[in-house]
Amino acid sequence: MIRPVLRTKKATGPHSVLFVHGTMDHSAAFQQAAAHLPDWTVSGYDRRGWGASRQLADTRTALADHVADLIAVATRLRQPVLAGHSYGALTALAAAAQRPDLFRAVVAYEPPVPWLPWWPGTAPWEQLVHDTIPQGPAATARALRQAVLGRPAHGTGDAQLHPDGLALIREMTDPTLDKPCFDPSTLHTPVLTASGSRSLPHHQQTALHLAHLLPAGRHETVEGAGHIAHATHPQRFAELLAQTTTATPAR
């Protein structure tokens, strides 16, 4: 299987990070956060279906494929801190559960974990995707962007949104997402879960309670942030990564 291309910017410091982006995003979205980590070696890749890896996805692509991709690129690095956002955070947790030897720690920002009790049976954004599918992929992508940003997403035509909508629908309707992909009680890698103080309640509650289920888990709140803290609060997002290199995980 062809894997996504890993891109790495080396630095002189001892720490490194591997970023895993979420849905409707790409690896370049972490550039602002990385700018606050000038001594860190920074790696990232576009998940299949997104950005430079758009052509690697097909109708059979599921969460397990993203986890396999992440493990494959991580084997080329030397125990980075693994930082995932949203769907990328779930991918990161599942990869760390399978290969804990590959990662120093995990930062998981608002991972969608539908099989935990704090996730609603029908979450608002998932329902939005299902409701707009009949209108076409571009309409679905536009609707979710507006929901996440809190304002209309102008300046992007249907031709540009159509492929994002296809990838979005594929990820959000993946039936395997409802099945446990890792056991929190056996994931001993240090994990810092995080959520924004302005995020949807189930995002906050899932991140908070997940930290308590993890043997080496803890939780941080990003004040004033919503779901895309890596874009709106990049310095604070970078601080979360830095904490994993200095703090002792606490329950």
C-alpha positions in Angstrom: 0.0 0.0 0.0 1.3 3.5 -0.9 1.6 5.6 2.3 1.4 9.4 2.7 4.6 11.4 2.4 6.2 12.4 5.7 7.7 15.9 5.9 10.2 16.8 8.6 11.8 20.1 9.5 14.8 19.3 11.7 16.0 21.5 14.6 18.8 21.4 17.1 16.8 20.7 20.2 16.2 17.3 21.8 12.5 17.2 21.3 10.3 16.3 18.3 6.7 16.2 17.4 4.6 14.4 14.8 1.3 16.2 14.0 -1.8 14.4 12.9 -4.5 16.7 11.5 -8.3 16.3 11.7 -11.1 16.2 9.2 -11.4 19.2 6.8 -7.7 20.0 7.4 -4.2 19.3 6.4 -0.7 19.1 8.0 0.2 22.8 7.2 -2.5 23.9 9.6 0.0 23.3 12.5 2.6 25.7 11.2 1.6 28.5 13.6 1.9 26.2 16.5 5.2 24.8 15.3 6.5 28.4 15.1 6.3 28.5 18.9 8.5 25.4 19.1 11.6 26.7 17.3 14.0 24.1 18.8 11.7 21.1 18.1 12.0 18.8 15.1 8.6 19.0 13.5 7.0 16.3 11.3 3.7 16.0 9.6 1.8 14.4 6.7 -1.5 14.7 5.0 -3.8 11.9 5.9 -5.2 9.9 3.0 -8.0 11.8 1.4 -6.7 15.2 2.3 -4.2 17.7 0.8 -1.3 16.0 -0.9 -2.7 12.6 0.0 -6.1 13.1 -1.5 -5.6 10.4 -4.2 -4.6 7.7 -1.7 -8.2 7.3 -0.3 -11.0 5.3 -1.8 -14.5 4.2 -0.6 -13.0 1.5 1.5 -10.7 3.8 3.5 -11.5 3.5 7.2 -10.0 4.5 10.6 -7.7 1.4 10.6 -6.1 2.7 7.4 -5.3 6.0 9.0 -3.8 4.2 12.1 -1.7 2.0 9.9 -0.4 5.1 7.9 0.5 6.8 11.2 2.4 3.9 12.5 4.2 3.5 9.2 5.4 7.1 9.2 6.3 7.1 12.9 8.7 4.2 12.4 10.9 6.6 10.6 11.2 8.9 13.6 12.8 8.7 17.0 10.0 8.6 19.6 8.3 11.9 18.9 5.5 13.5 20.9 2.4 12.6 19.0 0.0 15.5 18.6 -3.5 14.9 17.1 -6.4 17.1 16.5 -10.0 15.8 16.4 -10.1 12.8 14.1 -6.3 12.9 14.1 -6.4 12.7 17.9 -8.4 9.5 17.8 -6.0 8.1 15.2 -3.1 9.1 17.4 -4.6 7.3 20.5 -5.3 4.1 18.5 -1.7 4.1 17.1 -0.2 4.7 20.5 -2.2 1.8 21.9 -0.9 -0.5 19.1 2.7 0.7 19.2 3.5 2.4 22.5 7.2 2.0 21.8 7.1 4.5 19.0 5.9 7.6 21.0 7.2 9.6 23.9 3.7 11.0 24.7 0.4 11.9 23.1 -1.4 15.2 23.0 -5.0 14.5 22.0 -7.2 17.6 21.4 -10.9 16.8 21.4 -10.8 13.3 20.0 -14.1 12.0 18.8 -14.7 8.7 20.8 -18.3 7.7 20.0 -18.1 4.6 22.1 -17.5 6.4 25.4 -20.6 7.3 27.4 -20.0 11.0 27.3 -20.4 11.1 23.5 -24.1 11.6 22.5 -25.8 9.0 20.4 -26.2 11.6 17.6 -23.6 14.4 17.9 -24.5 17.7 16.3 -21.8 17.8 13.6 -22.3 14.1 12.7 -26.0 14.8 12.3 -25.3 17.8 10.2 -23.2 15.7 7.8 -25.9 13.1 7.5 -28.6 15.7 6.9 -26.7 17.5 4.1 -25.4 14.4 2.2 -28.4 14.6 -0.2 -27.3 18.1 -1.1 -24.0 16.9 -2.4 -20.4 16.7 -1.0 -19.7 20.4 -1.6 -22.8 21.4 0.5 -21.8 19.0 3.2 -18.3 20.5 3.4 -19.6 24.0 3.4 -22.1 23.3 6.2 -19.5 21.7 8.5 -17.0 24.5 7.9 -19.6 27.0 8.9 -20.5 25.0 12.0 -16.9 24.7 13.1 -15.9 28.3 12.4 -19.2 29.8 13.7 -19.6 31.9 10.6 -20.2 31.4 6.8 -17.2 30.1 5.0 -16.8 32.4 2.0 -14.4 32.3 -0.9 -14.4 28.6 -1.7 -16.4 27.3 -4.7 -18.1 24.0 -5.1 -15.3 22.7 -7.3 -12.8 23.1 -4.4 -15.2 21.9 -1.7 -16.4 18.8 -3.6 -13.3 16.6 -2.9 -13.2 17.8 0.7 -16.8 16.8 1.0 -16.2 13.3 -0.3 -13.4 12.8 2.2 -15.5 14.3 5.0 -18.5 12.0 4.3 -16.2 9.0 4.1 -14.7 9.7 7.5 -17.9 10.8 9.3 -20.0 7.8 8.0 -17.3 5.2 8.7 -19.2 2.4 10.6 -16.0 1.4 12.3 -15.9 4.6 14.3 -18.6 3.3 16.6 -16.4 0.3 17.6 -13.7 0.6 20.3 -10.3 1.0 18.7 -8.3 1.0 21.9 -8.7 0.3 25.6 -8.0 3.4 27.6 -7.2 1.4 30.8 -4.3 -0.4 29.0 -2.8 2.7 27.2 0.2 3.5 29.5 1.8 6.0 27.3 1.6 9.5 28.9 -1.4 11.2 27.3 -2.5 14.8 27.7 -6.1 15.3 26.5 -7.3 18.9 25.9 -10.4 20.8 25.0 -11.5 24.4 24.5 -13.6 26.2 27.0 -15.9 27.3 24.2 -16.1 23.9 22.6 -19.3 21.8 22.3 -20.1 20.2 25.7 -19.6 16.6 24.6 -16.1 17.5 23.2 -15.2 18.9 26.6 -16.6 16.1 28.6 -15.2 13.3 26.5 -11.7 14.8 26.6 -11.9 15.3 30.3 -13.3 11.9 31.3 -11.0 10.1 28.9 -8.0 11.5 30.8 -9.3 9.9 34.0 -9.6 6.5 32.2 -5.9 6.6 31.1 -3.3 5.3 33.6 -1.0 8.2 32.6 -3.6 10.7 31.5 -4.3 14.3 32.4 -6.5 17.0 31.0 -6.0 20.7 30.1 -8.5 23.3 29.1 -7.6 25.9 26.5 -9.4 29.0 27.7 -11.3 30.9 25.0 -10.7 28.3 22.4 -13.2 26.2 20.4 -12.5 23.1 18.4 -9.7 24.5 16.3 -7.3 25.7 19.0 -4.2 24.8 16.9 -5.3 27.6 14.5 -6.9 30.1 17.0 -4.5 29.6 20.0 -1.3 28.2 18.4 0.9 29.4 21.3 -1.2 27.6 23.9 -1.4 24.5 21.7 2.4 24.5 21.5 2.6 24.8 25.3 0.6 21.6 25.6 3.3 19.8 23.7 6.0 21.3 25.8 4.3 20.2 29.0 4.6 16.5 28.0 8.4 16.9 28.1 8.5 18.3 31.6 5.4 17.4 33.6 4.9 14.1 35.4 1.6 12.6 34.3 -1.0 12.8 37.1 -4.5 11.5 37.5 
